């Protein structure tokens, strides 16, 4: 099957502050992702988030993703967290996911949930009798959310020992669950210790299941979230390996969160490759 090379979309990421929204919206993004925090899940916070989503829909695009909050009271929102030990964290994970899905169904947008993170994952895995049991716990939670969210939820890959891309057995287990996937290029690259061959293999293997990409560069050693072209990912090979039906954003560390220049520079970098590839054909 021959796939058309995906033209990169201008996908920008922002919080709900009006300053950040105004900065992003002046560029008329084709895809928009909200980075939510625990403050967005109070009554006033959810109202503010809903209004921000409606603003983006009016001004720029209908392709909107709501990124589940990474932390709650300083702890990562790890699906592997045992309820008996982290009752408040688990309660927040469930409630915030339900809140985002309600918005997603009401406003026809998407919710993104991390299958796992990295920094605190191992200490939580160690609370289980084995990695296999911890992993099964996460897949049960993902199954529950997948059933709840249907076509409005997707799951992002980690760098941890749970729910990562780049290894055949783990990918097959994920495929067997029929999840809708968000593929973070840097997470996979770091997990594979900077191996471009295996990154491309993973992109191609999971392509039919991927609905969204976080395009971000890395040196392949740690979570560095670099602008495209500043790391070691081979974007000339990545671009033709992307699902043309999926959305994308540039999830880049910003020097100033009120200015998305690093995201824009990444888009220009990838567009240049896209145009050069087209000219050569």
DAMO-V132129 format. One record per backbone hydrogen bond with DSSP energy under -1.0 kcal/mol. CO is the residue of the C=O (numbers start at 1). NH is the residue of the N-H. If there is no record, write none. Layout:
co=CO nh=NH
co=CO nh=NH
This chain:
co=9 nh=11
co=10 nh=30
co=10 nh=31
co=11 nh=250
co=12 nh=33
co=14 nh=35
co=17 nh=21
co=18 nh=22
co=19 nh=23
co=20 nh=24
co=21 nh=25
co=22 nh=26
co=24 nh=27
co=25 nh=28
co=31 nh=12
co=32 nh=65
co=33 nh=14
co=34 nh=67
co=37 nh=40
co=38 nh=41
co=42 nh=46
co=43 nh=47
co=44 nh=48
co=45 nh=49
co=46 nh=50
co=47 nh=51
co=48 nh=52
co=49 nh=53
co=50 nh=54
co=51 nh=55
co=52 nh=56
co=53 nh=57
co=54 nh=58
co=55 nh=59
co=56 nh=60
co=56 nh=61
co=62 nh=64
co=63 nh=32
co=64 nh=110
co=65 nh=34
co=66 nh=112
co=67 nh=36
co=70 nh=77
co=72 nh=75
co=75 nh=72
co=76 nh=78
co=78 nh=81
co=82 nh=86
co=86 nh=90
co=87 nh=91
co=88 nh=92
co=89 nh=93
co=90 nh=94
co=91 nh=95
co=92 nh=96
co=93 nh=97
co=94 nh=98
co=95 nh=99
co=96 nh=100
co=97 nh=101
co=98 nh=102
co=99 nh=103
co=100 nh=104
co=101 nh=105
co=102 nh=106
co=103 nh=107
co=104 nh=109
co=110 nh=66
co=111 nh=154
co=112 nh=68
co=113 nh=156
co=120 nh=124
co=121 nh=125
co=122 nh=126
co=124 nh=127
co=125 nh=128
co=130 nh=134
co=131 nh=135
co=132 nh=136
co=133 nh=137
co=134 nh=138
co=135 nh=139
co=136 nh=140
co=137 nh=141
co=138 nh=142
co=139 nh=143
co=140 nh=144
co=141 nh=145
co=142 nh=146
co=143 nh=147
co=144 nh=148
co=145 nh=149
co=146 nh=150
co=149 nh=152
co=152 nh=111
co=154 nh=113
co=155 nh=182
co=156 nh=115
co=163 nh=158
co=167 nh=171
co=168 nh=172
co=169 nh=173
co=170 nh=174
co=171 nh=175
co=172 nh=176
co=174 nh=179
co=175 nh=178
co=180 nh=155
co=181 nh=211
co=181 nh=212
co=182 nh=157
co=183 nh=214
co=184 nh=188
co=185 nh=189
co=186 nh=190
co=187 nh=191
co=188 nh=192
co=189 nh=194
co=190 nh=193
co=195 nh=199
co=196 nh=200
co=197 nh=201
co=198 nh=202
co=199 nh=203
co=200 nh=204
co=201 nh=205
co=202 nh=206
co=206 nh=209
co=207 nh=210
co=209 nh=181
co=211 nh=247
co=212 nh=183
co=213 nh=249
co=214 nh=185
co=217 nh=226
co=218 nh=232
co=222 nh=224
co=225 nh=253
co=226 nh=217
co=227 nh=230
co=233 nh=235
co=234 nh=237
co=234 nh=238
co=235 nh=239
co=238 nh=241
co=239 nh=242
co=243 nh=246
co=247 nh=213
co=249 nh=215
co=250 nh=252
co=256 nh=259
co=260 nh=264
co=261 nh=265
co=262 nh=266
co=263 nh=267
co=264 nh=268
co=265 nh=269
co=266 nh=270
co=267 nh=271
co=268 nh=272
co=269 nh=273
co=270 nh=274
co=271 nh=275
co=272 nh=276
co=273 nh=277
co=274 nh=278
co=275 nh=279
co=276 nh=280
